[in-house]
Amino acid sequence: MSGRKRADAVYAALLTRQGERWVQPRVERTRRVLELLDDPQRTYRVVHVTGTNGKTSTSRIIESIVRAHGLRTGLFTSPHLERFTERIMVDGEPIADDLVADAWDEIAPFAELVDAELEAAGDAPLTFFELLTVLAFVAFADAPVDVAVIEVGMGGSWDSTNTADGDVAVIAPIDIDHADQLGDTIAEIAAVKSGIVKTGAAAVSAVQSPEALSVLRQAAADRDATLAVEGADFGLTAQTLAVGGQQLSVQGLAGRYDDLYLPLYGAHQGRNAALAIAAVESLIGGGTQPLTGDVLTEGLAQVTSPGRLQLVGVAPTVLVDSAHNPHGARALVDALRSSFDFDEWGVVLGMFGDKDGAGIVDAIAPLAAHVFATASESDRAAAADEVADLVEAHGVAVSVHPDLAAAAEAAREWASAADRRAVVIAGSVVLAGEALRLAAEEDWKDGR
């Protein structure tokens, strides 16, 4: 059997499990499997990343800088855009099919054993994400990697990734999301996310609301951990547009870094970069030694963040963004206004039914000249008509399309009918992944 078929069989096996939305506060189940595997997650250093928005981009920037230092890296993020091996990266590339299949072969007997234990106790079997986390940890040990950058799946304290002891805990901006699992208030959500801060570790945080910051400071104090906060201990000092991205100056924990090029759009990505730099300073030199300028320059220049303000089409311009909650939608709108010079934006919008659709539309409506409402292929997708109803309440022109291909075709035709129009496709990570595939298949970058 080919490597790809073996890897696809692993994914098929994972899909037979309870899905990623099935979450229980039961980190001990993942810990049990890892114990049987001799705790592979303890064979490398770990940077653990949580927050509501910006986790993936921050994780990718951290990984790129660490890799530029000559260290072998692992990167675990979620969800994937096109293929599940994107979630487990080794040295900046999706894990090889044979390697992920070999790791699964190691895990499978122990997963069956733990499933039997859970069944005997009247508990549900291991889930998709619990086993995916174990798969990543085993693959990184087998690689082997020096440093693994691990993005939390949901929350922090009881997330399956919290079986790793992070040398550095990174907290991206905290906002309301997954309220049914994490809590109804910022303070409650921050309490769950603060669970990744380990005893004696270093923590770095983006700017937070007073409620969230109070919780994080208490968690750090309780665990004898250090906490550095953007704005007080590090942060952006300058940020200007540049071709294909932006030019930054950053005051880090241990040094000042000027004239850094980041090939990502949006002010929020500049702040993600500052957070990432502080995290790497904490990891490499304990927050007291500046990073080498050439290494930092190289690390940032090589950063990619697929599905985050990604240019996928020209003539007309088409961007794809994974904004899937109000905080992400606001960041998207700010980035489009500050980084691009178009008079009108057409928005292809498809959202999950269990998200705050009204909040997303509230953020996007002031930007949109026309919304092309649609639905992704996911079972969780809200109906296109439901999306359109939310848009109509804002008095924005809207049309309904049965799928992304139809919506994108209509949006590109609309943008081509007048000068200074562009299109952005947003609303969910699944829709972003579909858009990337469609853009490649139809070669939108060739202007067709």
URCOR-V292048 format. One line per field, one symbol per residue. ss: DSSP state (H for helix, E for strand, C for the rest). psi: psi as a letter, one per 30 degrees, with the letter a starting at -180 (. if undefined). burial: 1 if it has 9 or more other ideal C-beta (glycine too) atoms within 8 Angstrom, else 0. A space follows every 10 residues. Layout:
# URCOR-V292048
ss: ???
psi: ???
burial: ???
This chain:
# URCOR-V292048
ss: CCHHHHHHHH HHHHHCCCCC CCCCCCHHHH HHHHHHCCCH HHCCEEEEEE CCCCHHHHHH HHHHHHHHCC CCEEEECCCC CCCHHHHEEE CCEECCHHHH HHHHHHHHHH HHHHHHHHHH CCCCCCCHHH HHHHHHHHHH HHHCCCEEEE ECCCCCCCCH HHHCCCCEEE ECCCCCCCHH HHCCCHHHHH HHHHHHCCCC CEEEECCCCH HHHHHHHHHH HHCCCEEEEE CCCEEEEEEE EECCEEEEEE ECCCCEEEEE EECCCCHHHH HHHHHHHHHH HHHHHCCCCC CCHHHHHHHH HCCCCCCCCE EEECCCEEEE CCCCCHHHHH HHHHHHHHHC CCCEEEEEEC CECCCCHHHH HHHHHCCEEE EEECCCCCCC ECCHHHHHHH HHCCCCEEEE CCCHHHHHHH HHHHHHCCCC EEEEEECCHH HHHHHHHHHH HHCHHHCC
psi: kleeeeeeee eeeefflkaf fjkkihffee eeeeefghif fggllkkkka lelgeeeeee eeeeeeeffg kklkkjllal eekffffjkk hgkkkkeeee eeeeeeeeee eeeeeeeeef gglllkleee eeeeeeeeee efellekkjj kkekcdegkf fgfkjkekkk jlkklklhff eflfleeeee eeefffjlkg lkkkklklle eeeeeeeeee efghlljkkk eefllkfkjl klkgblklkk jaeflkjlhk kjhklkeeee eeeeeeeeee eeeegggfkl kkeeeeeeee fgklikgjhk jfklilkklk kgkgleeeee eeeeeeeffl ilekkkjjkk lkfglieeee eeeeefekek kjkaklfkff kkkeeeeeee eeffgkkklk kfleeeeeee eeeeeffllh klkkklflee eeeeeeeeee efhffgg.
burial: 0010011011 1011001001 0110001011 1111011001 1001011111 1111111111 1111111110 0111111101 1000111111 0100101111 1111011101 1011101110 0000111111 1111111111 1111101111 1110111111 1111011111 1111111010 0110011111 1111111100 1111110100 1111111011 0010111111 0011110010 0000111111 0111001001 1111111111 1111111111 1111101001 1000111111 0110101111 0111011111 1111111111 1111110010 0101111111 1110111011 1111101101 1111110000 1101011101 1101010111 1011011101 1101100000 1111111111 1111111110 00010000
